Amino acid sequence: MAMIDDGCAPAVALFRSLADETRLRIVQRLAAGEARVVDLTGELGLAQSTVSKHLACLRDCGLVDYRVEGRQSFYALARPELLDLLAAAEGVLAATGTAVALCPVYGTGAPADDGGRPGAGGSGGGTGRTAAAGR
């Protein structure tokens, strides 16, 4: 039986890149405006190496970009459409009420899935990269 290529792979990679809590928090923060790594570490309470690895992942996915000013790099969302996606997700969450949070597989009480996060003991290899493009 032949497999039908339904074109879901890019969407799967996009949602995986946003499914990690740290990356989503970074994207949400950058939705408010550009920031340096030091700003993100302080605001999110994360280690510099963690923030840098997640920013690299988001850059590799084309979701975040940066500009250099002197010795500093300022990160910002590369795709304004991401704001629309986040707003749509908030709308879906509002419409479903607690159903998503109560989901036994992905809800807030579900067993933790490290999703390949840097520093996690899962199968992600600690690179902080998404499954996109063969990573």
VENKAMO-V988071 format. One record per pair of residues at least 12 apart in sequence whose C-alpha atoms are under 10 Angstrom apart, sorted by the first residue. I is the first residue (numbers start at 1). J is the second residue. Records with the same first field share a line. If there is no record, write none. Layout:
I->J + J
This chain:
9->131 + 132 + 133
10->131 + 132 + 133
11->132
12->130 + 131 + 132
13->61 + 130 + 131 + 132 + 133 + 134 + 135
14->58 + 61 + 62 + 63 + 130 + 131 + 132
15->130
16->115 + 116 + 129 + 130 + 131 + 132
17->54 + 57 + 58 + 61 + 63 + 115 + 128 + 129 + 130 + 131 + 132
18->58 + 63 + 86 + 130
19->115 + 130
20->54 + 113 + 114 + 115 + 116 + 117 + 128 + 130
21->114 + 115 + 117
22->44 + 46 + 50 + 51 + 54 + 55 + 117 + 118
23->50 + 51 + 53 + 54 + 55 + 57 + 58 + 117 + 128
24->54 + 58 + 86
25->40 + 44
26->40 + 41 + 43 + 44 + 51 + 54 + 55 + 58 + 64 + 75 + 76 + 77
27->55 + 58 + 63 + 64 + 76 + 77 + 82 + 83 + 86
28->77 + 82 + 83 + 86
29->43 + 44 + 76 + 77
30->64 + 75 + 76 + 77 + 78 + 83
31->76 + 77 + 80 + 82 + 83 + 86
32->76 + 77 + 83
33->74 + 75 + 76 + 77
34->64 + 65 + 66 + 67 + 73 + 74 + 75 + 76 + 77
35->66 + 73 + 74 + 75 + 76
36->66 + 67 + 72 + 73 + 74 + 75 + 76
37->49 + 50 + 51 + 52 + 55 + 72 + 73 + 74 + 75
38->51 + 52 + 72 + 73 + 74
39->74
40->52 + 75
49->118 + 119
50->117 + 118 + 119 + 128
51->118 + 128
52->128
53->117 + 118 + 126 + 127 + 128 + 129
54->117 + 118 + 127 + 128 + 129 + 130
55->75 + 128 + 129
56->127 + 128 + 129
57->127 + 128 + 129 + 130 + 132
58->77 + 78 + 128 + 129 + 130
59->75 + 76 + 77 + 78
60->129 + 130 + 132 + 133
61->78 + 129 + 130 + 131 + 132 + 133
62->77 + 78 + 79
63->76 + 77 + 78 + 79 + 80 + 81 + 82
64->76 + 77 + 78 + 79 + 82
65->77 + 78 + 79
66->78
115->128 + 129 + 130 + 131
116->128 + 129 + 130 + 131
117->129 + 130
